[in-house]
């Protein structure tokens, strides 16, 4: 029982801190609670297409999506080794 409580508390604190760091890059959202950040930016459906050179994630249109995509522009040229060096592209879906 003690191990489960310790693990749950550790994961909760870790998640809280990750949301805080994420919100620091979002102008006007640094004061928001974790639940608000999750609902406005993280909780979103997407279509994914994998080709030989790219992984494209087309996120469902939401009010705050342009701000999220703008902040993700700095990662445009990053290639991840665990994706076999495929380029990861985030964009807005043409459907809602």
Biopython code that builds the backbone (N, CA, C, O; Angstrom):
import numpy as np
from Bio.PDB.StructureBuilder import StructureBuilder

atoms = [
    (1, "UNK", "N", (0.823, -1.193, 0.000)),
    (1, "UNK", "CA", (0.000, 0.000, 0.000)),
    (1, "UNK", "C", (0.866, 1.255, 0.000)),
    (1, "UNK", "O", (0.568, 2.213, -0.713)),
    (2, "UNK", "N", (1.924, 1.258, 0.786)),
    (2, "UNK", "CA", (2.798, 2.419, 0.879)),
    (2, "UNK", "C", (3.466, 2.699, -0.466)),
    (2, "UNK", "O", (3.603, 3.858, -0.859)),
    (3, "UNK", "N", (3.878, 1.659, -1.165)),
    (3, "UNK", "CA", (4.535, 1.823, -2.459)),
    (3, "UNK", "C", (3.575, 2.453, -3.460)),
    (3, "UNK", "O", (3.970, 3.345, -4.211)),
    (4, "UNK", "N", (2.319, 2.005, -3.485)),
    (4, "UNK", "CA", (1.340, 2.543, -4.418)),
    (4, "UNK", "C", (1.095, 4.029, -4.142)),
    (4, "UNK", "O", (1.024, 4.825, -5.079)),
    (5, "UNK", "N", (0.968, 4.404, -2.895)),
    (5, "UNK", "CA", (0.738, 5.807, -2.548)),
    (5, "UNK", "C", (1.939, 6.645, -2.947)),
    (5, "UNK", "O", (1.770, 7.732, -3.501)),
    (6, "UNK", "N", (3.134, 6.174, -2.683)),
    (6, "UNK", "CA", (4.341, 6.903, -3.054)),
    (6, "UNK", "C", (4.441, 7.077, -4.563)),
    (6, "UNK", "O", (4.790, 8.158, -5.038)),
    (7, "UNK", "N", (4.141, 6.027, -5.321)),
    (7, "UNK", "CA", (4.207, 6.094, -6.775)),
    (7, "UNK", "C", (3.166, 7.065, -7.315)),
    (7, "UNK", "O", (3.477, 7.884, -8.179)),
    (8, "UNK", "N", (1.924, 6.984, -6.813)),
    (8, "UNK", "CA", (0.864, 7.896, -7.255)),
    (8, "UNK", "C", (1.214, 9.342, -6.969)),
    (8, "UNK", "O", (0.997, 10.213, -7.812)),
    (9, "UNK", "N", (1.747, 9.605, -5.801)),
    (9, "UNK", "CA", (2.128, 10.967, -5.443)),
    (9, "UNK", "C", (3.258, 11.462, -6.335)),
    (9, "UNK", "O", (3.233, 12.605, -6.790)),
    (10, "UNK", "N", (4.235, 10.623, -6.586)),
    (10, "UNK", "CA", (5.357, 11.001, -7.446)),
    (10, "UNK", "C", (4.883, 11.309, -8.862)),
    (10, "UNK", "O", (5.305, 12.307, -9.446)),
    (11, "UNK", "N", (4.022, 10.479, -9.418)),
    (11, "UNK", "CA", (3.502, 10.705, -10.774)),
    (11, "UNK", "C", (2.644, 11.965, -10.836)),
    (11, "UNK", "O", (2.688, 12.693, -11.828)),
    (12, "UNK", "N", (1.869, 12.228, -9.797)),
    (12, "UNK", "CA", (1.039, 13.445, -9.760)),
    (12, "UNK", "C", (1.899, 14.698, -9.737)),
    (12, "UNK", "O", (1.611, 15.664, -10.444)),
    (13, "UNK", "N", (2.943, 14.687, -8.936)),
    (13, "UNK", "CA", (3.843, 15.840, -8.862)),
    (13, "UNK", "C", (4.592, 16.018, -10.177)),
    (13, "UNK", "O", (4.763, 17.143, -10.648)),
    (14, "UNK", "N", (5.034, 14.925, -10.766)),
    (14, "UNK", "CA", (5.718, 14.989, -12.058)),
    (14, "UNK", "C", (4.798, 15.572, -13.135)),
    (14, "UNK", "O", (5.207, 16.454, -13.890)),
    (15, "UNK", "N", (3.568, 15.084, -13.204)),
    (15, "UNK", "CA", (2.608, 15.593, -14.198)),
    (15, "UNK", "C", (2.333, 17.075, -13.975)),
    (15, "UNK", "O", (2.289, 17.846, -14.934)),
    (16, "UNK", "N", (2.150, 17.478, -12.735)),
    (16, "UNK", "CA", (1.916, 18.888, -12.425)),
    (16, "UNK", "C", (3.071, 19.759, -12.912)),
    (16, "UNK", "O", (2.851, 20.807, -13.517)),
    (17, "UNK", "N", (4.283, 19.330, -12.651)),
    (17, "UNK", "CA", (5.453, 20.113, -13.058)),
    (17, "UNK", "C", (5.603, 20.166, -14.582)),
    (17, "UNK", "O", (6.017, 21.189, -15.128)),
    (18, "UNK", "N", (5.272, 19.082, -15.263)),
    (18, "UNK", "CA", (5.336, 19.086, -16.731)),
    (18, "UNK", "C", (4.311, 20.065, -17.297)),
    (18, "UNK", "O", (4.619, 20.802, -18.234)),
    (19, "UNK", "N", (3.108, 20.086, -16.748)),
    (19, "UNK", "CA", (2.101, 21.060, -17.190)),
    (19, "UNK", "C", (2.555, 22.490, -16.906)),
    (19, "UNK", "O", (2.320, 23.380, -17.723)),
    (20, "UNK", "N", (3.190, 22.722, -15.781)),
    (20, "UNK", "CA", (3.685, 24.069, -15.443)),
    (20, "UNK", "C", (4.735, 24.516, -16.463)),
    (20, "UNK", "O", (4.685, 25.646, -16.948)),
    (21, "UNK", "N", (5.680, 23.639, -16.787)),
    (21, "UNK", "CA", (6.728, 23.977, -17.763)),
    (21, "UNK", "C", (6.107, 24.222, -19.137)),
    (21, "UNK", "O", (6.492, 25.161, -19.834)),
    (22, "UNK", "N", (5.153, 23.386, -19.526)),
    (22, "UNK", "CA", (4.465, 23.541, -20.803)),
    (22, "UNK", "C", (3.737, 24.885, -20.863)),
    (22, "UNK", "O", (3.782, 25.569, -21.886)),
    (23, "UNK", "N", (3.072, 25.260, -19.783)),
    (23, "UNK", "CA", (2.301, 26.508, -19.784)),
    (23, "UNK", "C", (3.191, 27.753, -19.811)),
    (23, "UNK", "O", (2.727, 28.826, -20.197)),
    (24, "UNK", "N", (4.440, 27.633, -19.416)),
    (24, "UNK", "CA", (5.352, 28.798, -19.459)),
    (24, "UNK", "C", (5.590, 29.273, -20.880)),
    (24, "UNK", "O", (5.880, 30.450, -21.090)),
    (25, "UNK", "N", (5.473, 28.380, -21.870)),
    (25, "UNK", "CA", (5.662, 28.746, -23.270)),
    (25, "UNK", "C", (4.391, 29.261, -23.938)),
    (25, "UNK", "O", (4.427, 29.695, -25.089)),
    (26, "UNK", "N", (3.289, 29.215, -23.236)),
    (26, "UNK", "CA", (2.007, 29.634, -23.795)),
    (26, "UNK", "C", (1.619, 30.993, -23.236)),
    (26, "UNK", "O", (1.189, 31.098, -22.087)),
    (27, "UNK", "N", (1.769, 32.026, -24.042)),
    (27, "UNK", "CA", (1.447, 33.377, -23.598)),
    (27, "UNK", "C", (0.005, 33.457, -23.124)),
    (27, "UNK", "O", (-0.916, 33.050, -23.832)),
    (28, "UNK", "N", (-0.182, 33.984, -21.923)),
    (28, "UNK", "CA", (-1.510, 34.164, -21.365)),
    (28, "UNK", "C", (-2.063, 32.954, -20.641)),
    (28, "UNK", "O", (-3.187, 33.002, -20.141)),
    (29, "UNK", "N", (-1.303, 31.866, -20.570)),
    (29, "UNK", "CA", (-1.802, 30.652, -19.927)),
    (29, "UNK", "C", (-0.930, 30.206, -18.750)),
    (29, "UNK", "O", (-1.131, 29.111, -18.223)),
    (30, "UNK", "N", (0.013, 31.013, -18.337)),
    (30, "UNK", "CA", (0.901, 30.607, -17.243)),
    (30, "UNK", "C", (0.168, 30.520, -15.906)),
    (30, "UNK", "O", (0.622, 29.825, -14.997)),
    (31, "UNK", "N", (-0.949, 31.211, -15.778)),
    (31, "UNK", "CA", (-1.709, 31.199, -14.531)),
    (31, "UNK", "C", (-2.738, 30.067, -14.461)),
    (31, "UNK", "O", (-3.349, 29.856, -13.413)),
    (32, "UNK", "N", (-2.932, 29.350, -15.546)),
    (32, "UNK", "CA", (-3.983, 28.319, -15.611)),
    (32, "UNK", "C", (-3.609, 27.076, -14.812)),
    (32, "UNK", "O", (-2.435, 26.755, -14.631)),
    (33, "UNK", "N", (-4.633, 26.399, -14.346)),
    (33, "UNK", "CA", (-4.440, 25.145, -13.630)),
    (33, "UNK", "C", (-4.164, 24.011, -14.619)),
    (33, "UNK", "O", (-4.384, 24.148, -15.822)),
    (34, "UNK", "N", (-3.685, 22.904, -14.090)),
    (34, "UNK", "CA", (-3.336, 21.747, -14.918)),
    (34, "UNK", "C", (-4.529, 21.262, -15.745)),
    (34, "UNK", "O", (-4.384, 20.952, -16.927)),
    (35, "UNK", "N", (-5.700, 21.196, -15.123)),
    (35, "UNK", "CA", (-6.891, 20.711, -15.812)),
    (35, "UNK", "C", (-7.236, 21.592, -17.012)),
    (35, "UNK", "O", (-7.624, 21.087, -18.066)),
    (36, "UNK", "N", (-7.097, 22.895, -16.853)),
    (36, "UNK", "CA", (-7.377, 23.832, -17.944)),
    (36, "UNK", "C", (-6.400, 23.631, -19.095)),
    (36, "UNK", "O", (-6.812, 23.589, -20.254)),
    (37, "UNK", "N", (-5.117, 23.508, -18.789)),
    (37, "UNK", "CA", (-4.102, 23.276, -19.818)),
    (37, "UNK", "C", (-4.402, 21.977, -20.556)),
    (37, "UNK", "O", (-4.309, 21.918, -21.782)),
    (38, "UNK", "N", (-4.761, 20.941, -19.809)),
    (38, "UNK", "CA", (-5.089, 19.655, -20.433)),
    (38, "UNK", "C", (-6.269, 19.797, -21.393)),
    (38, "UNK", "O", (-6.205, 19.336, -22.533)),
    (39, "UNK", "N", (-7.340, 20.433, -20.932)),
    (39, "UNK", "CA", (-8.551, 20.539, -21.753)),
    (39, "UNK", "C", (-8.348, 21.413, -22.989)),
    (39, "UNK", "O", (-8.892, 21.114, -24.052)),
    (40, "UNK", "N", (-7.573, 22.486, -22.862)),
    (40, "UNK", "CA", (-7.405, 23.417, -23.971)),
    (40, "UNK", "C", (-6.353, 22.979, -24.986)),
    (40, "UNK", "O", (-6.471, 23.306, -26.167)),
    (41, "UNK", "N", (-5.321, 22.242, -24.549)),
    (41, "UNK", "CA", (-4.204, 21.938, -25.440)),
    (41, "UNK", "C", (-3.913, 20.452, -25.633)),
    (41, "UNK", "O", (-3.598, 20.035, -26.748)),
    (42, "UNK", "N", (-4.007, 19.664, -24.604)),
    (42, "UNK", "CA", (-3.572, 18.273, -24.677)),
    (42, "UNK", "C", (-4.682, 17.353, -25.168)),
    (42, "UNK", "O", (-4.445, 16.508, -26.030)),
    (43, "UNK", "N", (-5.873, 17.502, -24.640)),
    (43, "UNK", "CA", (-6.995, 16.637, -24.997)),
    (43, "UNK", "C", (-7.531, 17.027, -26.370)),
    (43, "UNK", "O", (-8.321, 17.962, -26.496)),
    (44, "UNK", "N", (-7.096, 16.303, -27.391)),
    (44, "UNK", "CA", (-7.484, 16.628, -28.751)),
    (44, "UNK", "C", (-7.341, 15.379, -29.620)),
    (44, "UNK", "O", (-6.400, 14.599, -29.465)),
    (45, "UNK", "N", (-8.279, 15.209, -30.524)),
    (45, "UNK", "CA", (-8.200, 14.091, -31.460)),
    (45, "UNK", "C", (-7.292, 14.469, -32.632)),
    (45, "UNK", "O", (-7.059, 15.649, -32.892)),
    (46, "UNK", "N", (-6.790, 13.466, -33.326)),
    (46, "UNK", "CA", (-5.897, 13.732, -34.456)),
    (46, "UNK", "C", (-5.952, 12.587, -35.455)),
    (46, "UNK", "O", (-6.312, 11.456, -35.127)),
    (47, "UNK", "N", (-5.584, 12.918, -36.675)),
    (47, "UNK", "CA", (-5.379, 11.912, -37.715)),
    (47, "UNK", "C", (-3.874, 11.788, -37.893)),
    (47, "UNK", "O", (-3.162, 12.792, -37.898)),
    (48, "UNK", "N", (-3.390, 10.568, -38.039)),
    (48, "UNK", "CA", (-1.959, 10.353, -38.174)),
    (48, "UNK", "C", (-1.678, 9.636, -39.487)),
    (48, "UNK", "O", (-2.346, 8.662, -39.837)),
    (49, "UNK", "N", (-0.674, 10.138, -40.208)),
    (49, "UNK", "CA", (-0.260, 9.502, -41.462)),
    (49, "UNK", "C", (1.244, 9.265, -41.398)),
    (49, "UNK", "O", (2.017, 10.186, -41.135)),
    (50, "UNK", "N", (1.645, 8.033, -41.637)),
    (50, "UNK", "CA", (3.062, 7.675, -41.584)),
    (50, "UNK", "C", (3.513, 7.311, -42.995)),
    (50, "UNK", "O", (2.947, 6.426, -43.637)),
    (51, "UNK", "N", (4.547, 8.014, -43.465)),
    (51, "UNK", "CA", (5.142, 7.710, -44.762)),
    (51, "UNK", "C", (6.574, 7.240, -44.531)),
    (51, "UNK", "O", (6.986, 7.036, -43.388)),
    (52, "UNK", "N", (7.328, 7.068, -45.603)),
    (52, "UNK", "CA", (8.707, 6.593, -45.464)),
    (52, "UNK", "C", (9.615, 7.620, -44.802)),
    (52, "UNK", "O", (10.632, 7.251, -44.214)),
    (53, "UNK", "N", (9.267, 8.908, -44.886)),
    (53, "UNK", "CA", (10.145, 9.954, -44.351)),
    (53, "UNK", "C", (9.517, 10.794, -43.244)),
    (53, "UNK", "O", (10.231, 11.506, -42.538)),
    (54, "UNK", "N", (8.194, 10.726, -43.077)),
    (54, "UNK", "CA", (7.539, 11.600, -42.106)),
    (54, "UNK", "C", (6.463, 10.887, -41.306)),
    (54, "UNK", "O", (5.924, 9.859, -41.716)),
    (55, "UNK", "N", (6.175, 11.463, -40.162)),
    (55, "UNK", "CA", (4.992, 11.124, -39.380)),
    (55, "UNK", "C", (4.218, 12.426, -39.262)),
    (55, "UNK", "O", (4.671, 13.368, -38.612)),
    (56, "UNK", "N", (3.052, 12.478, -39.891)),
    (56, "UNK", "CA", (2.268, 13.712, -39.862)),
    (56, "UNK", "C", (1.063, 13.525, -38.951)),
    (56, "UNK", "O", (0.282, 12.586, -39.105)),
    (57, "UNK", "N", (0.933, 14.443, -37.997)),
    (57, "UNK", "CA", (-0.174, 14.423, -37.050)),
    (57, "UNK", "C", (-1.024, 15.653, -37.334)),
    (57, "UNK", "O", (-0.580, 16.783, -37.135)),
    (58, "UNK", "N", (-2.253, 15.426, -37.802)),
    (58, "UNK", "CA", (-3.174, 16.526, -38.095)),
    (58, "UNK", "C", (-4.171, 16.623, -36.950)),
    (58, "UNK", "O", (-5.059, 15.783, -36.804)),
    (59, "UNK", "N", (-4.007, 17.663, -36.144)),
    (59, "UNK", "CA", (-4.832, 17.847, -34.956)),
    (59, "UNK", "C", (-6.173, 18.467, -35.305)),
    (59, "UNK", "O", (-6.268, 19.319, -36.188)),
    (60, "UNK", "N", (-7.209, 18.028, -34.601)),
    (60, "UNK", "CA", (-8.547, 18.573, -34.777)),
    (60, "UNK", "C", (-8.527, 20.060, -34.426)),
    (60, "UNK", "O", (-7.869, 20.472, -33.471)),
    (61, "UNK", "N", (-9.244, 20.852, -35.198)),
    (61, "UNK", "CA", (-9.269, 22.290, -34.964)),
    (61, "UNK", "C", (-9.933, 22.618, -33.633)),
    (61, "UNK", "O", (-11.025, 22.142, -33.323)),
    (62, "UNK", "N", (-9.249, 23.436, -32.867)),
    (62, "UNK", "CA", (-9.752, 23.956, -31.603)),
    (62, "UNK", "C", (-9.373, 25.426, -31.527)),
    (62, "UNK", "O", (-8.517, 25.892, -32.279)),
    (63, "UNK", "N", (-9.994, 26.136, -30.643)),
    (63, "UNK", "CA", (-9.744, 27.575, -30.506)),
    (63, "UNK", "C", (-8.274, 27.876, -30.215)),
    (63, "UNK", "O", (-7.743, 28.859, -30.730)),
    (64, "UNK", "N", (-7.615, 27.068, -29.416)),
    (64, "UNK", "CA", (-6.247, 27.327, -28.991)),
    (64, "UNK", "C", (-5.198, 26.618, -29.837)),
    (64, "UNK", "O", (-4.007, 26.701, -29.537)),
    (65, "UNK", "N", (-5.616, 25.929, -30.883)),
    (65, "UNK", "CA", (-4.669, 25.184, -31.713)),
    (65, "UNK", "C", (-3.615, 26.063, -32.386)),
    (65, "UNK", "O", (-2.455, 25.655, -32.433)),
    (66, "UNK", "N", (-3.952, 27.254, -32.911)),
    (66, "UNK", "CA", (-2.904, 28.079, -33.529)),
    (66, "UNK", "C", (-1.761, 28.423, -32.569)),
    (66, "UNK", "O", (-0.597, 28.428, -32.970)),
    (67, "UNK", "N", (-2.083, 28.707, -31.322)),
    (67, "UNK", "CA", (-1.043, 29.011, -30.332)),
    (67, "UNK", "C", (-0.157, 27.795, -30.099)),
    (67, "UNK", "O", (1.064, 27.925, -30.001)),
    (68, "UNK", "N", (-0.756, 26.628, -30.009)),
    (68, "UNK", "CA", (0.002, 25.395, -29.807)),
    (68, "UNK", "C", (0.917, 25.117, -30.991)),
    (68, "UNK", "O", (2.091, 24.798, -30.807)),
    (69, "UNK", "N", (0.388, 25.237, -32.203)),
    (69, "UNK", "CA", (1.198, 24.985, -33.402)),
    (69, "UNK", "C", (2.324, 26.000, -33.538)),
    (69, "UNK", "O", (3.423, 25.654, -33.973)),
    (70, "UNK", "N", (2.061, 27.240, -33.172)),
    (70, "UNK", "CA", (3.107, 28.274, -33.226)),
    (70, "UNK", "C", (4.259, 27.928, -32.293)),
    (70, "UNK", "O", (5.425, 28.092, -32.653)),
    (71, "UNK", "N", (3.936, 27.453, -31.103)),
    (71, "UNK", "CA", (4.979, 27.076, -30.154)),
    (71, "UNK", "C", (5.724, 25.814, -30.572)),
    (71, "UNK", "O", (6.870, 25.612, -30.171)),
    (72, "UNK", "N", (5.098, 24.980, -31.357)),
    (72, "UNK", "CA", (5.744, 23.747, -31.804)),
    (72, "UNK", "C", (6.617, 23.958, -33.026)),
    (72, "UNK", "O", (7.333, 23.042, -33.431)),
    (73, "UNK", "N", (6.578, 25.149, -33.629)),
    (73, "UNK", "CA", (7.405, 25.439, -34.806)),
    (73, "UNK", "C", (8.891, 25.269, -34.533)),
    (73, "UNK", "O", (9.651, 24.932, -35.441)),
    (74, "UNK", "N", (9.314, 25.497, -33.297)),
    (74, "UNK", "CA", (10.741, 25.370, -32.995)),
    (74, "UNK", "C", (11.238, 23.932, -33.098)),
    (74, "UNK", "O", (12.446, 23.698, -33.126)),
    (75, "UNK", "N", (10.335, 22.981, -33.152)),
    (75, "UNK", "CA", (10.712, 21.571, -33.252)),
    (75, "UNK", "C", (10.564, 21.027, -34.666)),
    (75, "UNK", "O", (10.650, 19.816, -34.873)),
    (76, "UNK", "N", (10.343, 21.905, -35.645)),
    (76, "UNK", "CA", (10.117, 21.487, -37.037)),
    (76, "UNK", "C", (11.225, 20.594, -37.587)),
    (76, "UNK", "O", (10.950, 19.583, -38.232)),
    (77, "UNK", "N", (12.461, 20.964, -37.332)),
    (77, "UNK", "CA", (13.573, 20.242, -37.951)),
    (77, "UNK", "C", (14.161, 19.150, -37.055)),
    (77, "UNK", "O", (15.168, 18.538, -37.412)),
    (78, "UNK", "N", (13.554, 18.903, -35.915)),
    (78, "UNK", "CA", (14.061, 17.879, -35.004)),
    (78, "UNK", "C", (13.677, 16.500, -35.521)),
    (78, "UNK", "O", (12.528, 16.261, -35.894)),
    (79, "UNK", "N", (14.642, 15.605, -35.539)),
    (79, "UNK", "CA", (14.382, 14.211, -35.920)),
    (79, "UNK", "C", (14.660, 13.341, -34.698)),
    (79, "UNK", "O", (15.707, 13.457, -34.061)),
    (80, "UNK", "N", (13.730, 12.492, -34.393)),
    (80, "UNK", "CA", (13.826, 11.685, -33.185)),
    (80, "UNK", "C", (14.392, 10.311, -33.502)),
    (80, "UNK", "O", (13.929, 9.637, -34.422)),
    (81, "UNK", "N", (15.391, 9.902, -32.742)),
    (81, "UNK", "CA", (16.046, 8.617, -33.008)),
    (81, "UNK", "C", (15.092, 7.446, -32.802)),
    (81, "UNK", "O", (15.198, 6.440, -33.503)),
    (82, "UNK", "N", (14.162, 7.556, -31.854)),
    (82, "UNK", "CA", (13.246, 6.457, -31.612)),
    (82, "UNK", "C", (12.152, 6.359, -32.683)),
    (82, "UNK", "O", (11.377, 5.402, -32.681)),
    (83, "UNK", "N", (12.080, 7.336, -33.599)),
    (83, "UNK", "CA", (11.186, 7.262, -34.759)),
    (83, "UNK", "C", (11.976, 6.903, -36.015)),
    (83, "UNK", "O", (11.535, 7.200, -37.125)),
    (84, "UNK", "N", (13.117, 6.279, -35.856)),
    (84, "UNK", "CA", (14.003, 5.944, -36.974)),
    (84, "UNK", "C", (14.328, 7.169, -37.810)),
    (84, "UNK", "O", (14.392, 7.099, -39.037)),
    (85, "UNK", "N", (14.535, 8.300, -37.129)),
    (85, "UNK", "CA", (14.916, 9.572, -37.764)),
    (85, "UNK", "C", (13.838, 10.140, -38.696)),
    (85, "UNK", "O", (14.139, 10.972, -39.551)),
    (86, "UNK", "N", (12.591, 9.696, -38.536)),
    (86, "UNK", "CA", (11.501, 10.255, -39.324)),
    (86, "UNK", "C", (11.194, 11.668, -38.839)),
    (86, "UNK", "O", (11.349, 11.974, -37.657)),
    (87, "UNK", "N", (10.766, 12.510, -39.744)),
    (87, "UNK", "CA", (10.416, 13.882, -39.392)),
    (87, "UNK", "C", (8.989, 13.897, -38.849)),
    (87, "UNK", "O", (8.081, 13.357, -39.480)),
    (88, "UNK", "N", (8.788, 14.514, -37.679)),
    (88, "UNK", "CA", (7.481, 14.599, -37.037)),
    (88, "UNK", "C", (6.864, 15.955, -37.362)),
    (88, "UNK", "O", (7.442, 16.996, -37.048)),
    (89, "UNK", "N", (5.688, 15.942, -37.992)),
    (89, "UNK", "CA", (5.033, 17.179, -38.434)),
    (89, "UNK", "C", (3.659, 17.280, -37.764)),
    (89, "UNK", "O", (2.854, 16.351, -37.836)),
    (90, "UNK", "N", (3.404, 18.416, -37.114)),
    (90, "UNK", "CA", (2.097, 18.680, -36.524)),
    (90, "UNK", "C", (1.426, 19.773, -37.357)),
    (90, "UNK", "O", (2.060, 20.769, -37.705)),
    (91, "UNK", "N", (0.152, 19.587, -37.673)),
    (91, "UNK", "CA", (-0.594, 20.584, -38.427)),
    (91, "UNK", "C", (-2.067, 20.509, -38.014)),
    (91, "UNK", "O", (-2.483, 19.611, -37.283)),
    (92, "UNK", "N", (-2.838, 21.480, -38.504)),
    (92, "UNK", "CA", (-4.274, 21.501, -38.232)),
    (92, "UNK", "C", (-4.989, 20.656, -39.276)),
    (92, "UNK", "O", (-4.641, 20.687, -40.457)),
    (93, "UNK", "N", (-5.966, 19.920, -38.846)),
    (93, "UNK", "CA", (-6.771, 19.121, -39.756)),
    (93, "UNK", "C", (-7.684, 20.033, -40.570)),
    (93, "UNK", "O", (-8.057, 21.114, -40.113)),
    (94, "UNK", "N", (-8.037, 19.604, -41.754)),
    (94, "UNK", "CA", (-8.939, 20.420, -42.568)),
    (94, "UNK", "C", (-10.389, 20.175, -42.188)),
    (94, "UNK", "O", (-11.274, 20.919, -42.610)),
    (95, "UNK", "N", (-10.641, 19.133, -41.389)),
    (95, "UNK", "CA", (-11.991, 18.868, -40.891)),
    (95, "UNK", "C", (-12.032, 19.152, -39.395)),
    (95, "UNK", "O", (-10.995, 19.214, -38.735)),
    (96, "UNK", "N", (-13.238, 19.322, -38.871)),
    (96, "UNK", "CA", (-13.363, 19.581, -37.433)),
    (96, "UNK", "C", (-13.881, 18.372, -36.709)),
    (96, "UNK", "O", (-14.050, 18.407, -35.490)),
]
sb = StructureBuilder()
sb.init_structure("model")
sb.init_model(0)
sb.init_chain("A")
sb.init_seg("    ")
for serial, (resi, resn, name, xyz) in enumerate(atoms, 1):
    if name == "N":
        sb.init_residue(resn, " ", resi, " ")
    sb.init_atom(name, np.array(xyz, "f"), 0.0, 1.0, " ", f" {name:<3s}", serial, name[0])
structure = sb.get_structure()
